[in-house]
């Protein structure tokens, strides 16, 4: 989103805070079966670079999830993919960001499934690899207080 904005409005630029640390941090959340008609869930995430919001996404999921843990896990997977891309971009720009990148999630079951390998989904391998190699760390944070 940020790069599209800069391409469309190059004269406006972006304003970064006067924060001495420019580290990535992310928050993800989901709303299980929130659509009353289709029972599909909405999941999303935000990513900050220092105190500046640089990436965000909210999406209604294509298929119905069977549990809140499943939909929260999908949200975690999406934000980790975004963080992987952003960390590679920062590396190419020779900008250092501390590792592991903190990811905050409000669902303990989803966090435990990532940390303890209890789901058997093949798409987990990339996520587990990044967790095991210190690319990111998942923390619990109450949903209503995550961004405060």
Beta strands, then each sheet from edge to edge (+ up, - down):
strand 1: 24-31
strand 2: 42-49
strand 3: 52-60
strand 4: 101-105
strand 5: 136-140
sheet 1: 3+ 2- 1+ 4+ 5+
end
